[in-house]
Amino acid sequence: MFDGVTIGQYYQTDSVLHRLDPRVKLIGTFVYIISLFIVNTWIGYLAAAVFVAVLITLSHVPFGFIMRGMKPILLILLITVVFNLFLTPGTTLVSFWKLTITYEGLDFATKMAVRLIFLIIGSSLMTLTTTPNQLTDALESVMGPLKKLHVPVHEISMMMSIALRFIPILMEETDKIMKAQIARGADFESKNLMKKIRSLVPLLVPLFVSAFRRANDLAMAMEARCYKGGEGRTKMKPLVYRTGDYTAYGVLAAYAAVCVVLRAAGI
Amino acid sequence: MIKTEQLVHDYEVRDDEGNVSGTVRAVDGVSLDVQPGEFIAVLGHNGSGKSTLAKHLNALLYPTEGAVWVDGMKTDDDLKLWTIRQEAGMIFQNPDNQIIGQVVEEDVGFGPENLGVPTAEIWERVEEALKTVGMWEFRKKSPNRLSGGQKQRVSIAGVIAMHPKCIIMDEPTAMLDPGGRHEVIRAARALNDVEKITIILITHHMEEAIYADHIFVMDEGKIALQGTPREVFAHVEEMQQLHLDVPKVTLLAHELRKSGIPLPEGILTKEELAQALGLSGVSDAQDR
């Protein structure tokens, strides 16, 4: 059902980027996304392109694999470009039938497309090189200061990691229920949209029932193993910064500085 | 190690509006006393109250009446709650619904993490626990890629890593194939023999109960029969009245005796039967 969706999937290999502390990658991704909105000139985008190209090389993830992940985004990208291209007012470049492409529209649309592409590549580079587990750990650690504002940081990250653990189990279960329904004559192949929606009901109801039953069992199993929230818990795999991580922060700061300077200088 | 006295548990029955409309007595006046290092089996058909009893033994449920002591601590004492749960570990029926980690070793580390064990010691405990159940080489695997028996062994390792004195297993083999069942029971017996951990095995597979030191048979919330496997399985007719089987060999011996062949009561294994019949050299090839 979800075959071929590579965006955000962990790519197992060994590289500098894979070994980096997940917190660095998480913060790095944020900085990179912000930088894409700071720069607004072609030179700025060139800087962003060089930065991400170096990272891709370092990650040892095949470029084709990353590009394949872009496929599901293509449609959204196309719509954004088309709308920007035709609906931005300004000096006319070409005009035919009822449509006009303005100079500003062309400029805006291409920049927007480049921005979106880099944004997706940048963030998928993070998930490609970080296991979901490391990511939740990093999230818990980075959001740590929010605990003072009574944000249940530990609980959020625990929920995320449990959700990740149960995705394959629930997918398998969906498949099983579907086959059981098909064996009883259910029609999942129909092209008719209404029929298609209606056929989901006998699929979703048992799935929800079983998900709740699993949740109940899991809660009991966690309690039986002395789970009592984040308070007083130790970590089996605590996150520790190494020298390489500080270097990475340095590189990141330098890149951010370049972006800010480019914006300020207006080139 | 574990003691219950006149334990009663009532479940509330709610009507459609969520009002309490009555109660169902799941456990009704159970008293038992388990000594450290014993291997106990609790038998009973569905709805006999054996799972409810199990949940009392590590304070997941509290008694309606009566009391439960784990290692001298009363289970309704809130201050002792976490000590009780650490000392009396629990294994559940569905292996998928009790594994929390996405990697085998992380799941085993979950219990010690909750106890606040320092990082270095967690790793030691995880290694020791996984080696005890023979799952060390699977430590980097995702639990989703393991068989049912392997998952259940990971769950057992997760409990061992908390250094319990007693492990309660609530039908750990009910969802497994015969191979997986064998794996889990072997792991449980090894823990009992080698590590001297008290095991309370709740099951409805009679063949698993023959290794126990003591069997409790439950029916409608009460203990209907108890004793050593030999004593309990000698009551073939009573067991059948309780909708329970006895091991096939025991049943065969019982039927043979009824038809006039002189055999002692309570034969549990093929070897015993062969010996009693004066046969020898019985092949082990057609093992269950």
Boltz contact constraints between the chains, C-beta under 6 A:
constraints:
  - contact:
      token1: [A, 133]
      token2: [B, 102]
      max_distance: 6.0
  - contact:
      token1: [A, 165]
      token2: [B, 102]
      max_distance: 6.0
  - contact:
      token1: [A, 168]
      token2: [B, 144]
      max_distance: 6.0
  - contact:
      token1: [A, 169]
      token2: [B, 96]
      max_distance: 6.0
  - contact:
      token1: [A, 214]
      token2: [B, 97]
      max_distance: 6.0
  - contact:
      token1: [A, 217]
      token2: [B, 94]
      max_distance: 6.0
  - contact:
      token1: [A, 217]
      token2: [B, 97]
      max_distance: 6.0
  - contact:
      token1: [A, 218]
      token2: [B, 97]
      max_distance: 6.0
  - contact:
      token1: [A, 221]
      token2: [B, 92]
      max_distance: 6.0
  - contact:
      token1: [A, 221]
      token2: [B, 98]
      max_distance: 6.0
  - contact:
      token1: [A, 224]
      token2: [B, 58]
      max_distance: 6.0
  - contact:
      token1: [A, 224]
      token2: [B, 90]
      max_distance: 6.0
  - contact:
      token1: [A, 225]
      token2: [B, 111]
      max_distance: 6.0
  - contact:
      token1: [A, 226]
      token2: [B, 82]
      max_distance: 6.0
  - contact:
      token1: [A, 226]
      token2: [B, 85]
      max_distance: 6.0
  - contact:
      token1: [A, 226]
      token2: [B, 86]
      max_distance: 6.0
  - contact:
      token1: [A, 226]
      token2: [B, 114]
      max_distance: 6.0
  - contact:
      token1: [A, 226]
      token2: [B, 115]
      max_distance: 6.0
  - contact:
      token1: [A, 227]
      token2: [B, 114]
      max_distance: 6.0
  - contact:
      token1: [A, 232]
      token2: [B, 116]
      max_distance: 6.0
  - contact:
      token1: [A, 233]
      token2: [B, 113]
      max_distance: 6.0
  - contact:
      token1: [A, 234]
      token2: [B, 113]
      max_distance: 6.0
  - contact:
      token1: [A, 234]
      token2: [B, 116]
      max_distance: 6.0
  - contact:
      token1: [A, 234]
      token2: [B, 117]
      max_distance: 6.0
  - contact:
      token1: [A, 236]
      token2: [B, 109]
      max_distance: 6.0
  - contact:
      token1: [A, 236]
      token2: [B, 113]
      max_distance: 6.0
  - contact:
      token1: [A, 236]
      token2: [B, 122]
      max_distance: 6.0
  - contact:
      token1: [A, 238]
      token2: [B, 119]
      max_distance: 6.0
